[in-house]
Amino acid sequence: MITLYTFGPYFGLPDGSPFVTKAMLLLKLAGLAYAEDRGGYGRAPKGKLPYINDDGVLIADSTFIRFHIEKKYGFDFDAGLDPAQKATGWAVERMCEDHLNWAMIAARWVDEANFAKGPAHFFDAVPLPIRPIVRSLVRRKVRSSLIAHGFGRHAEAEAFVLAKRDIDALATLLGDKAFLMGKTPCAADATAFAFIAHLLSPTFNAPIRTAAERHANLVAYRDKIMRLYFPAFA
Ligand SMILES: N[C@@H](CCC(=O)N[C@@H](CS)C(=O)NCC(=O)O)C(=O)O
């Protein structure tokens, strides 16, 4: 029995976090049934979601969830790919998770209007007297992490130049293929889908959303994977 710890659906998406969305798709691609639990954040082994509990074994981090699925269930997400395709897939994952993600965090957590429509709602369940305090403490923590990483030190226009490169690279790599590496989804599709779906969320007004919307293939890819694996959100 696998339990996936999640934030829950937000912004018209299966989860408010792209990393949780990625983990959901990995489990679905591997054909593994799982239950969702929205109450695990406080006990997260690495202080972040997602993590899973697989028959008593805790695995934290979406990539380690992938490795766990591959090892325990013998499911090879990259079956049929040649070494260069596997390397490209890995590079795509790192680009989305460790670069493009920061642009998305900035668009959601720094921009006032987007914050109010988006992440501010993560705290709706916090009792009212302390809600604004918790909300602003977490927001300050996120801003500090943007500075610590370095992405948050760029001017908005500079950050956009960098993020647009990522988005354009995703669109170029996908081309007119069904999935990133051809006719079958691979591990990198779980990451790419999660980030493209989050970028395209209509909740947020941001140049990175417009840049993604300009690529018809990215929109069609999001729509197709949503229909296939998350029909309730299609
Ligand atoms: N490397 C991690 C990243 C996970 C991550 O950044 N999760 C964020 C949500 S998008 C989180 O739980 N943040 C809460 C916090 O940092 O307190 C993974 O792949 O699972």
The ligand as a Gaussian input file, in Angstrom:
#p B3LYP/6-31G(d) Opt

LIG

0 1
 N       13.661000      18.063000      -4.573000
 C       12.327000      17.960000      -4.021000
 C       11.665000      19.328000      -4.056000
 C       10.327000      19.333000      -3.342000
 C        9.842000      20.749000      -3.019000
 O       10.518000      21.749000      -3.296000
 N        8.647000      20.813000      -2.442000
 C        8.107000      22.084000      -2.032000
 C        6.767000      22.341000      -2.696000
 S        6.926000      22.673000      -4.407000
 C        7.845000      22.062000      -0.526000
 O        7.411000      21.066000       0.025000
 N        8.068000      23.196000       0.122000
 C        7.743000      23.386000       1.491000
 C        8.868000      23.939000       2.295000
 O        9.976000      24.119000       1.753000
 O        8.641000      24.192000       3.485000
 C       11.549000      16.915000      -4.798000
 O       11.896000      16.626000      -5.950000
 O       10.611000      16.318000      -4.236000

